[in-house]
Amino acid sequence: MTKTKTIFVCQNCGAQSPKWLGKCPDCDSWSSFVEETAIPEKSLRFEIGGIQEQPVLLSKVNTEREFRWPTEIKELDRVLGGGVVVGSMVLIGGDPGIGKSTLSLQMSSHLSKKNTVLYVSGEESTMQTKMRANRLNAATGDNFYIVNLTNLDGIFEAIKKVEAKVVIVDSIQVIYTPEVSSSPGSVSQVRECANMLMKFAKQSGVSIFIIGHVTKEGTIAGPRVLEHIVDTVLYFEGDRFSNYRMLRAVKNRFGSTNEVGVFEMSGQGLIEVSNPSEYFISERTNNISGSVICATMEGTRPLLVEIQSLVCKAGFGMVRRKTQGIDFNRINLLVAVLEKRVGLKLEDKDVFVNIVGGINVSDPAVDLSITTAITSSFYDKVIPKDIIILGEVGLGGEIRSVTYSSLRLKEALKLGFKKAIIPENNVKDAKEIEGLKLFPFGSLKEVFKFLWKEN
């Protein structure tokens, strides 16, 4: 009788060990090793019709057939790079309730107009999914199939039966293969199911979307190798208390990872936001200190966002620094620059900084806007409503140039701004923009002197 071989697998990173360990040597997580049955490599081989892929000359590969299928959702097509690539595998991740299934159902509805689509619902029954489709007014024609399955073998059979060209798996954490002894959602199950789905996509030309849950740290649940297996990784982001959602590509083998799509969650599903800048600054209040408008870049798209700051006297002798939508360490650095280079006395002041709209900003071009907002609140002086401020701040208090300055300023001009404070080195790029008065500066002291003089 053959002895069953077992191994211990870390449920956090997928590391393997022949014996149980209290602490994973790879990811340093405690009590994460679970005993699983080792699977012979031969049992996991999967071939479409028993055909083995053969090497061919690259010059002989036919690329004349249709390469992408547009989803008719412009914001999604922007992030994907123009549409769904034939035979690709896309992973969509995000917090619970953020709108992953809603986006997938709306996308499936549009794609089913020209292709056969199979929606594999592992977490909902077919009736529950139909109820959601009715609420979203999603078209359910003759090419839109749905099935409630979690067994991977059954999913492959369903794909072949309906001859699907696009498959959506919701979600990868509930899918399992009988050849792996561990429970659904474990590292081994997620890794092997993703591997088999990827091989199926490449050999058959079927485009596959898989939905993945995220951990409390914001990463895709399961092994990190899952993100390396797929062609594209999309993260659906947004504040649970805000209606706006941002779809961001963190990996894309067939397009840019710099693009972002903006949606608004409504009772009828996700609505595309073609001009997000107008939404983010529409509720700006007049005549309040500590409010500044800045143009940040999300990929190749400029977004105007409102940056708010509040500076007040600290209580109980301990200062506080709180941020929302911006890196906390970046705020501490900018506060130190204001104290050292400008002479602002903030050692006994609480400083709060907020990016309005529930979005996260990492663009260094917002540095000058943040420091201006903090100074405005400190002196309780209002920044003019028709002025936009952008620039990166160095440790010496100097203002450094930013990328895509002309795109940022054109977006500001389109929304009615008349003045712009910019770095000196960006004057050449922006001087051709008519209708926008430019004020170039090289240091923080010059900017503040100009602003408070203007007021």
N, C-alpha and C positions, 0 to 999 in steps of 0.2 A: 504494500500500500504506500503511495507517494505521500510524503510528509508535506503538509501545507506550510509554506514559508510566509512569515509575517514580518512587517517592518513598522517602524514608528514614523509618522509624518506630522510635521508642524502644520497646524491649521491656520497659521498666520502667514507664513512665507512659502510653505511647501517643501522645506528641507527634510531630508530623510535620514534616519539613523537606525542601526540594527538593534539598538536597545533604547529603553525609555530614558529621557533626560528631563530634568526639572526645568532647565533653562535652555532655550534654543541658541546654539552658538552663532547662527546667522543673523537673526533679527532681535535677539536678546529678550524675547517674550517668555513669560513663565507659565508653566503647566499647559503648554499648547500642543504637546505631542500626544497623538492618538494612534493606537495600534490598528493597522489595516493589513489585509491580505495582499501579498505581493502578486502582481499580475504578470504572467509570461508575456513577453513582447509580441509573440506571434498571435496571441488572442485578440490584440487590439488593432490588427491590420484591417484596413477597410478599403475596398476597391469597388469602383462602380462597374458592375457587370464583369468583374474579374479582369478588367483591362489594366495592364501596367503601363504607366506613363513612359514613353520612349523619348530619348534625346533627339532634337531636331535643330537644324541650322536656324540661328536667329533671323537671318535674311529671308527664310522661308515662312516665318510665322505670319499668318494672315491677320491684319488689323483693319481690314476694310469693312467688317461688320459693325453694327451699331455698338459703340463703346460705352455710352452712358444713357440712362433713362431719366429724364427730368421728372421730379416729383410734383411739379406745379406749385410747390411751396418755395417761394423765392429765397426766403431766409435760410431754409434748410439746404437748398441747392448751392447757395453761396458758401456755406460751411463745408459741404461735401466736395466742392470744387467744380460744380456744374451739373451734378446729378449722381445717380447710383451707377457705379461701375459694374459691368457684367462680371459675375463670378467673384465679387468681393465680399468681405465679411466685416460688418460694422458693429461696434460695441457702443451702446448708449447707457451711460451711467448717470445717477443723480439721487438726491434725497427722496425718501418716501413722500408721495403726494405732490411732487414737483411738476409732474406732467409727462413722464416718459411714455406711459401707455397711451395717453391722449394723443401725443405727437405721433406715435407709431400707428395708431388707428386712423388718424387723418391722412398720414402718408400712404397707408395701405389703400385707403379709399381712392386717392388720386392715381396711384400706380395701377390699380385694377382696371382702369379705363383702357389700357393698352396691353397689359400683361396679366397673366394668371398669378394671383397672390394667395398664399396660404398663411393665415394667422394662427400660430400655435399658442393657445392660451393655457398655460399650466397653472395659473393662480385663480382663474375665474372660469365659470361654466360658460357654455356657448350662449345660454339665455342671458346671463349677466353682461357678456360682451355685446350682445345684440341690443340690450337696453342702453348701454353707453353709446353705441353707434347711433341709435335713434336720438339721443339727447344732443349729439354732436352734428346731427343732420348729415352723417357720412353716407356717401353713396355705396350701396351694396348690390352691385350688378352680378352678372353671370360669371365673372372672373374672380370674385372675391369669396374664398373659402375660409372656414374657421374650424378648428378642431381642438378639443380639450384632451391633451396628451402630455405625459411626463416621461414616458419610456422612449429613449432615443431610437430604438429599432422601429417602434411604431411610427415615429415622426418621419423617418426615412421612407417607410412604406407609403405614408400619406402623401409625401412630396411626389413620389413616383406615380401614384394613382391619379392625382389631379394634374400632373405635369406642370408643377408650379415653377415660375421663373424668379419670383421674389418670395422669401420666407421670413417671417418675423417670429422670433422665439421669446416669449414673455413668461418667465425669465429664466436665465441660464442656471440660477441657483436651485430651481426645482426640478431640473432635468437630470435624469440618471440613466446609466447603462448597466444592465445586469452583470456585465463582466467585471465590474468593480464592486467589491463587497461593502464599501462604506456607504453611508447614508447620503441622500441628495443634499447638495450644498457644501459638502466637504471639499477639501483641496483636491483630492484625487478625482472625485466625480466632476468637478468643474473643469479641471485641466483636461481630462480625457474626453469629456463631451465636447469641449471647445475644439480640441484637436481633430476629432472625427468630423465635426461640422465644417471645419476649415478645409479638410481634405475633400469632403463632399463638394463644397463650393468650387474649389479649383478644378476638379475633374469634370463636374457636370455643367459649370457655367451658371449655376443658380446663385443669385445674390441673397445673402443671409444677414439679417439684423438680429442681434441678441441684446436683450435688456439685462443690465446687471445692477444689483443693489450696491449701495455704498456703506462703508463703515462709519462710525462716529467721527473718525479722523478725516472723512471726505474722500477716501480711496475706494476703488472697486473691491467689493467683498470677494474673497477667494485668493488664489495665488497671484502674485505679481506677474507671473508668466502669461496670464490671460491677456494682458494688454500687449504683450509682445507677439502673441499668436495672430491676433486680428490685424486687418489692414488699416482700419480707422477707429479711433477712440473719440467719442463725443461725450462731453460732460454738460448736463443740463443744470444750470445754476440759477439761484434766485433766493430772495428772502421770503420765508413762508408767510410773512405779513404784508408782502407787496405783490401786486398783480403782474409785475414784469419778470420775464424769464430770459436768460441768456444761454444760447447754445454755443459751446466753444469746442473747437477741435484741438486736442492735445497731441494727436498723432494722425497723420493722413499720408498714406503712400501714394495717393493719386491727386493730391492737391496741397494747398498751403495750410499750415497750422496757425496762421495769423488771423483767419477770418472768424467772425462771430455773428450769430443771428439773434435778433431781439424779437420776443413775442410778448403778448399780453394775455394773461389767463382770464377767460370769461366763462359765463355759464354755457356758452355754445362751443367751448373748446379754446384752442390757442389761436389768437389773431396776430397776423404779422404786423410789426411796427416798422413802417418804411422810413420814418423820420424820428428816431428815438431821441435825438437832441431836443426836439420841441417838447416832448413829454417830460424829460428830466428837469427842464428849467421853467416849465409852465406855471408852477405854483410858487415861484420866488417872490418873497415879500419885499416891498420897497422900504427904504429908509431904516434898515436894520443893520447894525455893525456886525462884522464877522462873516459876511456873505460875499463870496467871490465866484465868478463863472470862469471855468477853464475848459480848454479843448483837449481831451485825451484821445489816444488812438487805440482802437480795438481792431487789430489787423491793419487793413487798409481803409477802415472806416473811421472818420472823425466823430467823436461824440462830445457834445457840450454837457457838462455836469456842474451842479452847484456844490461848492465846498463851504461848509459852515463851521465856524469855530466859536467857542465860548471860553473866555478867560475870566476867572473870578478868584477871590481870595480863598486860600485853603483853610479848612477848619481843622481843629485839633492838632495843628502843627505838622501834618503829613500831607504832602501834595499828591495829587492824583493826575494821571495821564490816561485818558480813555479815547479810543478810536473806533470808528465804524466805517468799514469799506476801504481802509488804508492800513498799511503795515504799521504796527505799534512801534517797532524799533526805528522806523523812518521818522516818525513824529518826534521821538526822543532826540534823534540826531538834529533835526531842524530846530527844535527848541534850544539845543546847545549852541547851534550856530547863531541864533538870534541873541542869546545871552552874551556870547563871546564877541561877535563881530558888530552887532548893532547896539549892544548895551541895554537890551530889554531886561528888566528885573522880573524874572519869572520863577525865581527859586522858592517863593512863597505863594505861588498861584497854581490853581487847578487849571488844566488845559484839556478841553474836549474838542475833538475834530470828527466831523461826520460828512460822508459822501451821500448826498440826498438821492433817493431812488432805490436804495438797497443793492447797488452794484459794488463790485470790488475793483479798485483801481491800483495798478502797479506801475503805471507810466511815470518816469522821473520828471516829465514835463509839468506835473502838477505841483512840484516843490515850491515854486515861486507863489503860486496861488495859495498854498497852505500857509506859508510864512506871512503873506499879506493878510489872510483872514485872521490869523492869530494876532497880528499887530493891530488890525482894525478893531478887534474886540477888546484888546488891551487898552487902546486909547479911546474906545467907544466912538470911533469916527466911521462914517458910512462910505463905502466904495461906490463911485458912480455906476448907475445901472447899465449904461451903454458901453462899458469897458470890459474887455476880456484880457486875462493875464495868463501868460505861459512862459515857462523857463525852468531849467534845472539849476539847483543851488548847490554850489560846492562848499567844502568845509571852510574855505577862506572867505565866504560870503559873496563870492563871485557868481555871476549868472552865466550859465553855460548854454550853448545852442541846443535845440531840439530837432528831431527828425520830422519830416512831413509838415513843416511850418506853413507852407502855402495851402495845403489841404485843410489844416485846422482853421486858418484865418478865413478861407472861403466859406467854410461852414458857419463861422461866426457872422460874416457879412450877410449870408443868406437869412439869418435869423434876426437881423436888425441891429447888430452891434456896430458902433461908429468908431471906436478907439480900441487900440491893442497895445499892451505893454509886452515887448518881446526882447530876447537877448540881442546884443549888438551884432553877433555873428550871423543872425538870421535875416538881416535887413536885405541882403542881396536876393534871397529867395522870395521875399514877401513884398518887395517894392513895386512889383507890377500889378498888385491888387488895387483896383480903383474903388473909391468909396469908403476906404478904411484908413483912418489916420494912425500912423505907427509911431510909437514912442520907444526907441531902443535904449537899453541900459546895460551896464556892465557889472553893477554891484547892488546889493540890497539897500544900502544907504541911499543911493541915488533914486531908487524906486520909491522908497518911503518919503523922501524929501519932496519928490514930485507929487505924490498922491495927497499928502497932507497940505501941501501948498495949494493944490487944486481945490481942496475942500475948505 
